Amino acid sequence: MKVGDLVEYNSAATNWDYGTWIGLIIQDIPGMADFKIVKWWHNGEERPHQLHEGAKLKLLTAKKT
């Protein structure tokens, strides 16, 4: 996953249901855990961006380069 990709939170990685949340990777922080900063939208409303491990995200669409 890279900057510009659309993602959702991998619900299997948590007890919370984030099935209707859509995120856009806005920054990549490489390293052992491969962290991503994601800008989120839920029910059409913009939400704050958050830091997540790449392994806990599921790719929806990849940005074409």
C-alpha positions in Angstrom: 0.0 0.0 0.0 1.2 3.5 -0.8 0.1 7.1 -0.6 -3.1 7.7 -2.6 -4.5 4.2 -2.0 -8.1 3.8 -0.7 -8.3 1.4 2.3 -10.6 0.1 4.9 -9.8 -1.1 8.4 -9.3 -4.8 8.6 -12.2 -5.7 10.9 -10.7 -9.2 11.6 -7.8 -7.3 13.4 -10.2 -5.7 16.0 -13.5 -6.1 17.8 -14.8 -2.8 16.4 -16.9 -2.7 13.2 -15.3 -0.2 10.8 -17.0 -1.7 7.8 -18.5 1.6 6.6 -15.3 3.6 7.1 -13.2 4.5 4.0 -9.7 5.8 4.3 -7.1 7.5 2.0 -3.4 6.9 2.8 -1.9 10.4 3.0 1.5 9.5 4.4 3.7 6.4 4.5 6.1 5.9 7.5 8.3 3.0 6.6 9.8 0.7 9.2 9.2 -2.7 10.8 5.5 -2.1 11.3 5.0 -0.1 8.1 2.8 2.6 9.6 0.4 4.6 7.4 -1.3 7.9 8.2 -4.9 7.5 7.0 -7.6 10.2 6.4 -11.0 8.7 7.2 -14.6 9.2 6.0 -17.6 7.7 7.7 -21.2 8.1 6.5 -20.1 10.9 4.2 -18.5 12.9 6.9 -14.8 13.6 7.1 -13.0 12.2 10.2 -9.6 12.9 11.7 -6.6 11.2 10.3 -5.0 8.4 12.3 -1.8 6.4 12.4 -2.3 2.6 11.7 -0.1 -0.4 11.0 -0.2 -1.4 7.4 -1.1 -5.0 8.3 -4.3 -3.8 9.9 -5.5 -2.1 6.7 -7.2 -3.7 3.7 -6.6 -2.3 0.2 -9.7 -1.3 -1.7 -8.2 0.5 -4.7 -4.7 1.3 -5.6 -3.6 4.6 -7.0 -2.4 4.2 -10.5 1.0 5.7 -11.2 
